[in-house]
Amino acid sequence: MSFIDILALLATGAGYTILVTLMCSATGMAVGLAIAMFHRLGSRQVSACLAVFTYVFRGIPVLVLLFIVFFGLPGMGIGVPPLVSMMLSLGLIAGAYLGEVFRGALDSVDGNEVLAAQAMGMSRMQVLLYIELPQMLRFSVPGMVNEFTTVLKYSPFAYTVGIPEVMKQAMALSAATLRGVEIYLAVGLVYFAIYKVLVTFVWALEKRYRVPGLTEH
């Protein structure tokens, strides 16, 4: 079996790796946006609850939370499918980090624009949706890329709940061939290729929708 053959076999699990990464990233995006919006619009009590949520989920190891969801909840009569388990663990943790990224980006929006929009009669929600959020997402691109990369790096944990992604394929192939060095080198190349495609796509979007007037340093 050649190195190319090993890469081809591992590629059969790449689809699951990409699926896990995209679904967990989407969950993280949704949670992070919700945190940022409720912080902006909510009361002090809401902000305090969100601060506790962020603090707790940023401190829990991904694998521990994944095992709590996948292996612990069934003991309470709640069965959770593997992919949903990854979304509820890795996705929520990513959302806690992205929430802080989005909050920082919101603070970067020019306050004069907000005042001008309010002077024109826009409600607080309209200001958030049409003035602050579009710019916030653009300002957040570097932080989002960093967190999406982290999600990709944690996606191999999916094999622990039975998802046949790249790492699970590699472990089975390594046990059958005893060629661990070559196989895990190939795994690294597969993950790097996925990372490169992801980053290229995100930065292409950033370039397309960059805030007018901002220049690169």
N, CA, C and O of each residue as an XYZ file, in Angstrom:
868
protein
N       0.848     -1.196      0.000
C       0.000      0.000      0.000
C       0.888      1.251      0.000
O       1.724      1.432      0.885
N       0.693      2.101     -0.998
C       1.498      3.313     -1.115
C       0.935      4.423     -0.233
O      -0.163      4.311      0.314
N       1.721      5.505     -0.108
C       1.279      6.647      0.690
C       0.035      7.284      0.073
O      -0.844      7.765      0.787
N      -0.030      7.282     -1.257
C      -1.213      7.820     -1.948
C      -2.441      6.980     -1.617
O      -3.527      7.523     -1.413
N      -2.277      5.658     -1.563
C      -3.396      4.786     -1.197
C      -3.885      5.090      0.221
O      -5.087      5.089      0.486
N      -2.943      5.348      1.125
C      -3.313      5.692      2.504
C      -4.127      6.989      2.533
O      -5.145      7.082      3.218
N      -3.659      7.987      1.776
C      -4.398      9.245      1.708
C      -5.803      9.034      1.159
O      -6.763      9.631      1.645
N      -5.919      8.184      0.145
C      -7.227      7.925     -0.465
C      -8.173      7.259      0.533
O      -9.357      7.593      0.587
N      -7.657      6.327      1.315
C      -8.501      5.658      2.303
C      -8.926      6.630      3.404
O     -10.073      6.612      3.850
N      -7.994      7.475      3.834
C      -8.338      8.441      4.881
C      -9.348      9.473      4.380
O     -10.145     10.002      5.156
N      -9.306      9.750      3.094
C     -10.228     10.744      2.536
C     -11.683     10.320      2.679
O     -12.581     11.160      2.634
N     -11.923      9.014      2.854
C     -13.303      8.547      3.020
C     -13.901      9.074      4.320
O     -15.119      9.197      4.445
N     -13.036      9.386      5.288
C     -13.530      9.951      6.542
C     -13.501     11.463      6.580
O     -13.998     12.073      7.527
N     -12.919     12.077      5.551
C     -12.800     13.539      5.537
C     -14.164     14.218      5.480
O     -14.354     15.298      6.041
N     -15.105     13.581      4.803
C     -16.448     14.157      4.724
C     -17.077     14.313      6.098
O     -17.707     15.331      6.384
N     -16.908     13.304      6.951
C     -17.444     13.389      8.309
C     -16.713     14.455      9.123
O     -17.325     15.166      9.920
N     -15.392     14.562      8.915
C     -14.632     15.595      9.614
C     -15.126     16.982      9.233
O     -15.303     17.843     10.095
N     -15.348     17.197      7.946
C     -15.855     18.489      7.478
C     -17.254     18.743      8.022
O     -17.571     19.856      8.440
N     -18.097     17.699      8.014
C     -19.468     17.850      8.528
C     -19.454     18.236     10.007
O     -20.155     19.161     10.418
N     -18.657     17.529     10.800
C     -18.568     17.840     12.238
C     -18.065     19.267     12.440
O     -18.606     20.009     13.260
N     -17.031     19.648     11.693
C     -16.467     20.994     11.833
C     -17.488     22.068     11.480
O     -17.629     23.054     12.203
N     -18.202     21.880     10.368
C     -19.184     22.878      9.933
C     -20.361     22.972     10.896
O     -20.799     24.072     11.233
N     -20.877     21.824     11.343
C     -22.036     21.837     12.230
C     -21.685     22.432     13.598
O     -22.459     23.207     14.159
N     -20.530     22.070     14.122
C     -20.111     22.627     15.416
C     -19.786     24.115     15.291
O     -20.068     24.892     16.204
N     -19.196     24.511     14.165
C     -18.909     25.929     13.944
C     -20.204     26.724     13.814
O     -20.309     27.834     14.336
N     -21.194     26.157     13.117
C     -22.488     26.832     12.972
C     -23.174     26.980     14.327
O     -23.757     28.022     14.628
N     -23.098     25.932     15.137
C     -23.664     26.013     16.480
C     -22.952     27.078     17.299
O     -23.589     27.866     17.997
N     -21.620     27.096     17.208
C     -20.850     28.113     17.917
C     -21.194     29.520     17.462
O     -21.291     30.431     18.284
N     -21.379     29.708     16.154
C     -21.759     31.012     15.622
C     -23.096     31.460     16.183
O     -23.240     32.599     16.627
N     -24.088     30.553     16.165
C     -25.422     30.891     16.651
C     -25.393     31.242     18.139
O     -25.999     32.225     18.565
N     -24.686     30.432     18.920
C     -24.592     30.686     20.358
C     -23.837     31.986     20.630
O     -24.254     32.790     21.464
N     -22.726     32.188     19.921
C     -21.941     33.404     20.114
C     -22.719     34.663     19.762
O     -22.643     35.662     20.476
N     -23.468     34.620     18.660
C     -24.281     35.772     18.273
C     -25.366     36.043     19.308
O     -25.632     37.194     19.653
N     -25.992     34.970     19.804
C     -27.025     35.143     20.825
C     -26.443     35.783     22.085
O     -27.055     36.675     22.673
N     -25.262     35.325     22.495
C     -24.617     35.891     23.682
C     -24.352     37.384     23.478
O     -24.662     38.202     24.344
N     -23.776     37.727     22.327
C     -23.442     39.129     22.063
C     -24.682     40.005     22.010
O     -24.680     41.114     22.544
N     -25.753     39.513     21.363
C     -26.981     40.305     21.222
C     -27.675     40.497     22.567
O     -28.123     41.599     22.881
N     -27.765     39.432     23.361
C     -28.431     39.553     24.658
C     -27.617     40.409     25.626
O     -28.178     41.100     26.476
N     -26.297     40.359     25.492
C     -25.472     41.253     26.293
C     -25.764     42.705     25.928
O     -25.792     43.580     26.794
N     -25.981     42.950     24.639
C     -26.196     44.314     24.165
C     -27.584     44.826     24.524
O     -27.754     46.001     24.849
N     -28.571     43.948     24.466
C     -29.950     44.377     24.640
C     -30.543     44.018     25.996
O     -31.536     44.610     26.421
N     -29.930     43.042     26.679
C     -30.510     42.534     27.915
C     -30.220     43.398     29.125
O     -29.485     44.384     29.063
N     -30.831     42.986     30.236
C     -30.641     43.680     31.504
C     -29.341     43.229     32.164
O     -28.633     42.370     31.637
N     -29.036     43.809     33.311
C     -27.834     43.410     34.043
C     -27.925     41.947     34.477
O     -26.925     41.229     34.484
N     -29.148     41.511     34.844
C     -29.317     40.128     35.272
C     -29.020     39.162     34.129
O     -28.371     38.134     34.321
N     -29.508     39.510     32.932
C     -29.241     38.672     31.758
C     -27.748     38.641     31.461
O     -27.187     37.579     31.192
N     -27.111     39.789     31.509
C     -25.676     39.860     31.253
C     -24.891     39.045     32.273
O     -23.897     38.405     31.927
N     -25.335     39.067     33.536
C     -24.663     38.297     34.577
C     -24.787     36.798     34.312
O     -23.824     36.050     34.478
N     -25.983     36.361     33.897
C     -26.188     34.940     33.574
C     -25.327     34.519     32.392
O     -24.750     33.432     32.391
N     -25.242     35.384     31.387
C     -24.429     35.076     30.216
C     -22.945     35.042     30.576
O     -22.188     34.239     30.032
N     -22.541     35.904     31.481
C     -21.146     35.902     31.925
C     -20.808     34.588     32.626
O     -19.721     34.042     32.437
N     -21.741     34.084     33.434
C     -21.536     32.798     34.104
C     -21.465     31.675     33.079
O     -20.601     30.803     33.171
N     -22.371     31.692     32.097
C     -22.362     30.671     31.038
C     -21.023     30.666     30.314
O     -20.423     29.611     30.107
N     -20.563     31.852     29.933
C     -19.295     31.965     29.211
C     -18.133     31.469     30.057
O     -17.262     30.749     29.568
N     -18.122     31.854     31.323
C     -17.034     31.453     32.222
C     -16.992     29.934     32.385
O     -15.922     29.327     32.341
N     -18.166     29.326     32.576
C     -18.237     27.876     32.803
C     -17.825     27.103     31.559
O     -16.999     26.193     31.642
N     -18.391     27.453     30.404
C     -18.138     26.668     29.204
C     -16.748     26.902     28.625
O     -16.241     26.053     27.893
N     -16.129     28.023     28.933
C     -14.740     28.218     28.504
C     -13.779     27.418     29.369
O     -12.626     27.210     28.993
N     -14.255     26.967     30.531
C     -13.377     26.229     31.432
C     -13.539     24.720     31.382
O     -12.720     23.995     31.946
N     -14.593     24.226     30.709
C     -14.830     22.783     30.644
C     -14.064     22.177     29.470
O     -14.196     22.669     28.349
N     -13.269     21.129     29.687
C     -12.616     20.440     28.567
C     -13.657     19.854     27.609
O     -14.694     19.354     28.044
N     -13.378     19.918     26.322
C     -14.332     19.441     25.318
C     -14.679     17.971     25.534
O     -15.850     17.595     25.475
N     -13.673     17.141     25.781
C     -13.913     15.709     25.903
C     -14.782     15.395     27.120
O     -15.624     14.498     27.064
N     -14.586     16.121     28.211
C     -15.408     15.902     29.410
C     -16.866     16.230     29.119
O     -17.757     15.453     29.459
N     -17.114     17.379     28.492
C     -18.490     17.763     28.174
C     -19.111     16.805     27.177
O     -20.292     16.475     27.286
N     -18.326     16.352     26.203
C     -18.825     15.394     25.221
C     -19.265     14.095     25.895
O     -20.315     13.548     25.557
N     -18.481     13.604     26.834
C     -18.835     12.366     27.533
C     -20.054     12.567     28.431
O     -20.874     11.660     28.577
N     -20.176     13.750     29.033
C     -21.361     14.041     29.841
C     -22.621     13.971     28.975
O     -23.631     13.392     29.375
N     -22.544     14.569     27.786
C     -23.707     14.611     26.894
C     -24.021     13.241     26.308
O     -25.166     12.791     26.332
N     -22.980     12.575     25.778
C     -23.226     11.335     25.034
C     -23.416     10.121     25.941
O     -24.279      9.279     25.693
N     -22.607     10.040     26.987
C     -22.682      8.870     27.867
C     -23.478      9.139     29.146
O     -24.020      8.211     29.746
N     -23.549     10.405     29.562
C     -24.230     10.717     30.809
C     -25.728     10.908     30.672
O     -26.497     10.375     31.471
N     -26.155     11.669     29.660
C     -27.581     11.954     29.507
C     -28.437     10.706     29.277
O     -29.567     10.668     29.765
N     -27.952      9.671     28.552
C     -28.772      8.460     28.415
C     -29.135      7.835     29.766
O     -30.178      7.192     29.880
N     -28.292      8.012     30.791
C     -28.618      7.507     32.117
C     -29.815      8.214     32.725
O     -30.432      7.711     33.664
N     -30.148      9.400     32.178
C     -31.327     10.151     32.636
C     -32.500      9.971     31.677
O     -33.523     10.648     31.779
N     -32.317      9.028     30.734
C     -33.385      8.760     29.782
C     -33.389      9.656     28.570
O     -34.369      9.697     27.827
N     -32.288     10.384     28.358
C     -32.193     11.293     27.213
C     -31.112     10.777     26.268
O     -29.924     10.935     26.547
N     -31.506     10.167     25.162
C     -30.544      9.679     24.186
C     -30.167     10.779     23.208
O     -31.042     11.435     22.642
N     -28.872     10.987     23.005
C     -28.395     12.047     22.127
C     -27.552     11.430     21.010
O     -26.569     10.748     21.299
N     -27.914     11.651     19.737
C     -27.126     11.111     18.625
C     -25.697     11.655     18.631
O     -25.446     12.725     19.186
N     -24.758     10.926     18.018
C     -23.343     11.359     18.035
C     -23.104     12.768     17.516
O     -22.405     13.552     18.158
N     -23.681     13.101     16.353
C     -23.429     14.425     15.792
C     -24.016     15.519     16.679
O     -23.391     16.561     16.875
N     -25.203     15.287     17.211
C     -25.819     16.271     18.112
C     -24.980     16.416     19.383
O     -24.856     17.512     19.928
N     -24.409     15.312     19.850
C     -23.538     15.377     21.025
C     -22.338     16.275     20.772
O     -21.952     17.057     21.641
N     -21.744     16.167     19.586
C     -20.618     17.034     19.234
C     -21.066     18.492     19.163
O     -20.344     19.384     19.609
N     -22.237     18.737     18.614
C     -22.733     20.106     18.504
C     -23.017     20.707     19.873
O     -22.772     21.893     20.095
N     -23.536     19.888     20.798
C     -23.866     20.388     22.130
C     -22.636     20.566     23.004
O     -22.673     21.338     23.963
N     -21.567     19.886     22.703
C     -20.352     20.018     23.503
C     -19.378     20.991     22.844
O     -19.142     22.084     23.360
N     -18.824     20.599     21.724
C     -17.859     21.452     21.041
C     -18.503     22.749     20.556
O     -17.882     23.811     20.601
N     -19.754     22.659     20.090
C     -20.440     23.851     19.600
C     -20.689     24.880     20.695
O     -20.500     26.078     20.480
N     -21.120     24.408     21.885
C     -21.383     25.341     22.981
C     -20.093     25.975     23.501
O     -20.067     27.161     23.830
N     -19.036     25.188     23.572
C     -17.761     25.731     24.022
C     -17.236     26.765     23.015
O     -16.751     27.827     23.406
N     -17.336     26.449     21.730
C     -16.929     27.423     20.707
C     -17.787     28.676     20.795
O     -17.288     29.787     20.616
N     -19.091     28.500     21.075
C     -19.979     29.648     21.203
C     -19.596     30.556     22.354
O     -19.722     31.777     22.253
N     -19.123     29.961     23.465
C     -18.689     30.769     24.604
C     -17.507     31.652     24.222
O     -17.436     32.811     24.632
N     -16.581     31.107     23.439
C     -15.427     31.905     22.992
C     -15.846     32.941     21.946
O     -15.412     34.092     21.994
N     -16.691     32.524     21.004
C     -17.115     33.457     19.960
C     -17.956     34.589     20.535
O     -17.940     35.704     20.013
N     -18.687     34.309     21.600
C     -19.459     35.369     22.231
C     -18.569     36.514     22.681
O     -18.931     37.682     22.538
N     -17.404     36.180     23.225
C     -16.456     37.212     23.638
C     -15.842     37.911     22.428
O     -15.601     39.118     22.459
N     -15.591     37.149     21.363
C     -15.069     37.765     20.128
C     -16.069     38.777     19.585
O     -15.693     39.887     19.210
N     -17.342     38.395     19.543
C     -18.376     39.276     19.005
C     -18.598     40.495     19.895
O     -18.839     41.594     19.395
N     -18.519     40.310     21.197
C     -18.681     41.453     22.098
C     -17.571     42.479     21.876
O     -17.826     43.683     21.849
N     -16.341     41.995     21.719
C     -15.248     42.911     21.447
C     -15.412     43.622     20.116
O     -15.092     44.804     19.991
N     -15.917     42.893     19.114
C     -16.126     43.503     17.801
C     -17.243     44.548     17.849
O     -17.166     45.571     17.167
N     -18.280     44.294     18.652
C     -19.354     45.283     18.799
C     -18.818     46.584     19.385
O     -19.246     47.671     18.996
N     -17.896     46.470     20.305
C     -17.312     47.662     20.915
C     -16.468     48.454     19.927
O     -16.157     49.621     20.163
N     -16.091     47.809     18.804
C     -15.280     48.486     17.789
C     -16.119     49.307     16.818
O     -15.580     50.101     16.047
N     -17.434     49.120     16.854
C     -18.314     49.891     15.964
C     -18.342     51.341     16.425
O     -18.481     51.619     17.616
N     -18.210     52.253     15.487
C     -18.182     53.687     15.795
C     -19.480     54.110     16.483
O     -20.565     53.954     15.922
N     -19.364     54.643     17.690
C     -20.541     55.070     18.438
C     -21.310     56.185     17.760
O     -22.518     56.311     17.960
N     -20.626     57.006     16.950
C     -21.312     58.094     16.245
C     -22.328     57.564     15.245
O     -23.362     58.191     15.011
N     -22.031     56.399     14.650
C     -22.982     55.800     13.718
C     -24.247     55.362     14.446
O     -25.355     55.508     13.931
N     -24.070     54.828     15.637
C     -25.223     54.406     16.439
C     -26.075     55.619     16.811
O     -27.301     55.584     16.704
N     -25.415     56.684     17.246
C     -26.144     57.892     17.614
C     -26.888     58.476     16.418
O     -28.022     58.936     16.549
N     -26.245     58.455     15.250
C     -26.885     58.977     14.044
C     -28.113     58.157     13.681
O     -29.143     58.711     13.298
N     -28.006     56.821     13.801
C     -29.146     55.958     13.486
C     -30.292     56.191     14.452
O     -31.454     56.215     14.044
N     -29.976     56.364     15.739
C     -31.019     56.628     16.727
C     -31.667     57.986     16.485
O     -32.871     58.149     16.688
N     -30.868     58.959     16.051
C     -31.412     60.287     15.756
C     -32.367     60.250     14.570
O     -33.261     61.089     14.455
N     -32.169     59.260     13.681
C     -33.052     59.118     12.528
C     -34.332     58.362     12.881
O     -35.200     58.170     12.030
N     -34.444     57.935     14.143
C     -35.678     57.273     14.574
C     -35.626     55.762     14.587
O     -36.653     55.119     14.802
N     -34.453     55.168     14.363
C     -34.345     53.715     14.391
C     -34.413     53.219     15.828
O     -33.879     53.847     16.741
N     -35.085     52.071     16.018
C     -35.173     51.482     17.346
C     -33.841     50.837     17.717
O     -32.954     50.683     16.877
N     -33.717     50.461     18.998
C     -32.466     49.842     19.453
C     -32.215     48.541     18.704
O     -31.075     48.249     18.342
N     -33.268     47.750     18.466
C     -33.118     46.496     17.733
C     -32.715     46.752     16.290
O     -31.874     46.035     15.747
N     -33.302     47.763     15.663
C     -32.943     48.091     14.281
C     -31.484     48.533     14.184
O     -30.778     48.170     13.243
N     -31.045     49.311     15.155
C     -29.639     49.741     15.167
C     -28.720     48.528     15.259
O     -27.706     48.449     14.566
N     -29.090     47.582     16.127
C     -28.266     46.391     16.295
C     -28.233     45.553     15.021
O     -27.171     45.089     14.605
N     -29.399     45.360     14.403
C     -29.484     44.479     13.237
C     -28.879     45.094     11.978
O     -28.240     44.389     11.197
N     -29.068     46.389     11.771
C     -28.692     47.003     10.497
C     -27.405     47.834     10.549
O     -26.799     48.109      9.514
N     -26.996     48.228     11.743
C     -25.794     49.058     11.862
C     -24.651     48.291     12.517
O     -23.544     48.226     11.982
N     -24.934     47.709     13.686
C     -23.863     47.106     14.474
C     -23.491     45.697     14.015
O     -22.308     45.400     13.850
N     -24.481     44.824     13.805
C     -24.171     43.433     13.468
C     -23.387     43.276     12.163
O     -22.412     42.525     12.137
N     -23.777     43.956     11.078
C     -22.995     43.790      9.839
C     -21.522     44.167     10.009
O     -20.641     43.477      9.498
N     -21.254     45.265     10.730
C     -19.859     45.658     10.946
C     -19.173     44.720     11.934
O     -17.992     44.404     11.786
N     -19.932     44.272     12.956
C     -19.357     43.371     13.947
C     -18.846     42.090     13.302
O     -17.759     41.616     13.633
N     -19.630     41.529     12.376
C     -19.226     40.284     11.727
C     -17.952     40.488     10.914
O     -17.102     39.600     10.852
N     -17.825     41.639     10.301
C     -16.618     41.926      9.526
C     -15.405     42.097     10.432
O     -14.323     41.589     10.137
N     -15.592     42.811     11.527
C     -14.492     42.991     12.474
C     -14.084     41.675     13.129
O     -12.947     41.528     13.579
N     -15.014     40.715     13.183
C     -14.783     39.471     13.919
C     -14.060     38.406     13.115
O     -13.730     37.353     13.660
N     -13.804     38.647     11.838
C     -13.257     37.590     10.977
C     -11.986     36.949     11.545
O     -11.912     35.721     11.587
N     -10.983     37.720     11.984
C      -9.777     37.050     12.524
C     -10.097     36.147     13.715
O      -9.573     35.037     13.806
N     -10.948     36.610     14.622
C     -11.317     35.786     15.773
C     -12.106     34.561     15.377
O     -11.939     33.492     15.964
N     -12.977     34.711     14.373
C     -13.769     33.565     13.913
C     -12.880     32.523     13.256
O     -13.065     31.325     13.471
N     -11.926     32.963     12.465
C     -10.991     32.026     11.821
C     -10.230     31.240     12.882
O     -10.053     30.027     12.764
N      -9.787     31.936     13.907
C      -9.055     31.276     14.984
C      -9.926     30.230     15.680
O      -9.454     29.132     15.975
N     -11.180     30.555     15.942
C     -12.056     29.616     16.643
C     -12.474     28.462     15.739
O     -12.584     27.329     16.207
N     -12.710     28.725     14.449
C     -13.032     27.643     13.525
C     -11.869     26.659     13.415
O     -12.071     25.450     13.303
N     -10.647     27.197     13.449
C      -9.466     26.340     13.431
C      -9.422     25.458     14.676
O      -9.079     24.278     14.600
N      -9.771     26.039     15.815
C      -9.817     25.271     17.054
C     -10.861     24.172     16.980
O     -10.621     23.053     17.434
N     -12.015     24.482     16.413
C     -13.072     23.462     16.244
C     -12.564     22.314     15.382
O     -12.800     21.147     15.696
N     -11.873     22.641     14.304
C     -11.312     21.603     13.437
C     -10.332     20.728     14.209
O     -10.333     19.507     14.053
N      -9.497     21.346     15.041
C      -8.509     20.582     15.797
C      -9.155     19.667     16.831
O      -8.605     18.618     17.168
N     -10.331     20.065     17.337
C     -11.031     19.235     18.312
C     -11.962     18.204     17.660
O     -12.470     17.312     18.340
N     -12.183     18.322     16.365
C     -13.115     17.406     15.689
C     -12.713     15.932     15.779
O     -13.599     15.081     15.701
N     -11.413     15.571     15.942
C     -11.087     14.150     16.095
C     -11.759     13.483     17.301
O     -11.862     12.257     17.343
N     -12.217     14.270     18.277
C     -12.931     13.672     19.407
C     -14.210     12.974     18.959
O     -14.790     12.186     19.706
N     -14.646     13.266     17.731
C     -15.872     12.646     17.230
C     -15.750     11.122     17.159
O     -16.752     10.412     17.238
N     -14.522     10.624     17.010
C     -14.364      9.171     16.922
C     -14.745      8.497     18.229
O     -15.105      7.320     18.225
N     -14.675      9.214     19.356
C     -15.001      8.614     20.652
C     -16.492      8.323     20.789
O     -16.886      7.527     21.641
N     -17.324      8.953     19.968
C     -18.767      8.688     20.020
C     -19.243      7.951     18.770
O     -20.443      7.867     18.507
N     -18.286      7.416     17.997
C     -18.643      6.534     16.892
C     -18.767      7.157     15.529
O     -19.194      6.483     14.592
N     -18.409      8.429     15.373
C     -18.475      9.054     14.051
C     -17.229      8.659     13.264
O     -16.113      8.903     13.721
N     -17.398      8.054     12.089
C     -16.239      7.535     11.331
C     -15.475      8.612     10.571
O     -15.380      8.572      9.344
N     -14.928      9.584     11.318
C     -14.179     10.646     10.656
C     -12.729     10.205     10.430
O     -12.405      9.030     10.597
N     -11.872     11.132     10.057
C     -10.512     10.791      9.637
C      -9.744     10.035     10.717
O      -9.078      9.044     10.416
N      -9.824     10.478     11.954
C      -9.053      9.847     13.013
C      -9.486      8.400     13.256
O      -8.648      7.529     13.491
N     -10.782      8.149     13.200
C     -11.264      6.773     13.384
C     -10.768      5.878     12.254
O     -10.371      4.735     12.482
N     -10.794      6.410     11.032
C     -10.276      5.663      9.885
C      -8.784      5.387     10.057
O      -8.302      4.303      9.728
N      -8.063      6.372     10.572
C      -6.616      6.218     10.749
C      -6.300      5.155     11.792
O      -5.384      4.354     11.608
N      -7.051      5.145     12.878
C      -6.801      4.168     13.936
C      -7.042      2.748     13.438
O      -6.270      1.837     13.738
N      -8.121      2.565     12.672
C      -8.414      1.241     12.122
C      -7.340      0.818     11.122
O      -6.909     -0.335     11.113
N      -6.913      1.757     10.284
C      -5.905      1.454      9.274
C      -4.552      1.175      9.919
O      -3.822      0.290      9.473
N      -4.217      1.923     10.960
C      -2.943      1.712     11.663
C      -2.907      0.344     12.343
O      -1.877     -0.330     12.331
N      -4.031     -0.066     12.936
C      -4.095     -1.372     13.588
C      -3.960     -2.510     12.578
O      -3.431     -3.575     12.894
N      -4.447     -2.270     11.356
C      -4.419     -3.331     10.341
C      -3.074     -3.424      9.627
O      -2.677     -4.508      9.199
N      -2.365     -2.296      9.494
C      -1.136     -2.283      8.696
C       0.137     -2.097      9.513
O       1.231     -2.395      9.034
N      -0.002     -1.600     10.759
C       1.148     -1.299     11.620
C       2.106     -0.283     10.985
O       3.317     -0.332     11.200
N       1.540      0.626     10.209
C       2.331      1.689      9.563
C       1.895      3.039     10.132
O       1.468      3.927      9.394
N       2.009      3.180     11.442
C       1.481      4.346     12.131
C       2.089      5.658     11.707
O       1.377      6.654     11.578
N       3.414      5.687     11.483
C       4.068      6.949     11.120
C       3.501      7.502      9.824
O       3.137      8.676      9.750
N       3.425      6.668      8.814
C       2.908      7.115      7.519
C       1.438      7.510      7.616
O       1.009      8.512      7.046
N       0.692      6.714      8.337
C      -0.752      6.954      8.415
C      -1.050      8.263      9.128
O      -1.866      9.053      8.654
N      -0.394      8.502     10.268
C      -0.699      9.722     11.004
C      -0.066     10.948     10.357
O      -0.532     12.068     10.565
N       0.996     10.746      9.570
C       1.491     11.839      8.750
C       0.455     12.207      7.691
O       0.224     13.384      7.413
N      -0.156     11.197      7.113
C      -1.219     11.439      6.131
C      -2.415     12.137      6.786
O      -3.042     13.004      6.177
N      -2.728     11.753      8.035
C      -3.807     12.419      8.765
C      -3.513     13.908      8.907
O      -4.395     14.744      8.712
N      -2.264     14.234      9.250
C      -1.887     15.637      9.378
C      -2.070     16.392      8.073
O      -2.518     17.538      8.074
N      -1.727     15.758      6.964
C      -1.888     16.403      5.653
C      -3.363     16.623      5.323
O      -3.729     17.659      4.768
N      -4.203     15.654      5.662
C      -5.642     15.785      5.405
C      -6.211     16.953      6.210
O      -6.963     17.768      5.676
N      -5.852     17.037      7.493
C      -6.352     18.125      8.327
C      -5.824     19.472      7.839
O      -6.547     20.468      7.863
N      -4.579     19.506      7.401
C      -4.035     20.763      6.900
C      -4.771     21.201      5.639
O      -5.042     22.388      5.456
N      -5.094     20.245      4.769
C      -5.827     20.580      3.542
C      -7.209     21.147      3.875
O      -7.646     22.128      3.272
N      -7.897     20.519      4.842
C      -9.207     21.020      5.249
C      -9.074     22.420      5.839
O      -9.870     23.310      5.538
N      -8.065     22.603      6.677
C      -7.819     23.916      7.290
C      -7.558     24.975      6.220
O      -8.095     26.081      6.291
N      -6.737     24.636      5.233
C      -6.379     25.596      4.195
C      -7.603     26.020      3.392
O      -7.775     27.199      3.086
N      -8.448     25.056      3.054
C      -9.663     25.379      2.302
C     -10.588     26.262      3.135
O     -11.148     27.232      2.625
N     -10.748     25.928      4.414
C     -11.611     26.704      5.298
C     -11.133     28.140      5.424
O     -11.918     29.077      5.280
N      -9.837     28.314      5.693
C      -9.291     29.657      5.881
C      -9.369     30.465      4.592
O      -9.700     31.650      4.620
N      -9.067     29.833      3.472
C      -9.137     30.531      2.182
C     -10.545     31.023      1.904
O     -10.736     32.146      1.438
N     -11.539     30.177      2.191
C     -12.941     30.548      1.967
C     -13.349     31.714      2.860
O     -13.977     32.663      2.390
N     -12.998     31.652      4.140
C     -13.393     32.708      5.078
C     -12.734     34.028      4.717
O     -13.387     35.071      4.744
N     -11.434     33.998      4.374
C     -10.757     35.246      4.037
C     -11.245     35.808      2.701
O     -11.208     37.020      2.487
N     -11.699     34.937      1.806
C     -12.306     35.423      0.561
C     -13.601     36.178      0.861
O     -13.877     37.220      0.267
N     -14.392     35.633      1.796
C     -15.610     36.327      2.197
C     -15.280     37.659      2.870
O     -15.949     38.667      2.639
N     -14.236     37.650      3.708
C     -13.845     38.877      4.396
C     -13.429     39.954      3.396
O     -13.781     41.123      3.548
N     -12.686     39.552      2.384
C     -12.246     40.510      1.370
C     -13.427     41.050      0.569
O     -13.462     42.222      0.194
N     -14.401     40.161      0.314
C     -15.573     40.569     -0.471
C     -16.462     41.543      0.305
O     -17.025     42.468     -0.279
N     -16.589     41.336      1.626
C     -17.506     42.144      2.421
C     -16.800     43.043      3.431
O     -17.390     43.435      4.438
N     -15.542     43.366      3.160
C     -14.765     44.211      4.071
C     -15.437     45.559      4.247
O     -16.021     46.095      3.306
N     -15.355     46.118      5.474
C     -15.944     47.428      5.738
C     -15.281     48.479      4.877
O     -14.058     48.614      4.920
N     -16.048     49.238      4.087
C     -15.446     50.279      3.236
C     -14.648     51.276      4.062
O     -15.077     51.707      5.132
N     -13.488     51.631      3.550
C     -12.660     52.628      4.233
C     -11.608     52.034      5.129
O     -10.673     52.728      5.527
N     -11.739     50.726      5.468
C     -10.726     50.096      6.300
C      -9.550     49.678      5.430
O      -9.746     49.152      4.334
N      -8.361     49.901      5.894
C      -7.175     49.518      5.134
C      -6.386     48.509      5.922
O      -6.435     48.495      7.152
N      -5.653     47.656      5.218
C      -4.834     46.653      5.855
C      -3.544     47.297      6.350
O      -3.009     48.196      5.701
N      -3.045     46.843      7.490
C      -1.798     47.360      8.049
C      -0.729     46.315      7.916
O       0.409     46.541      8.325
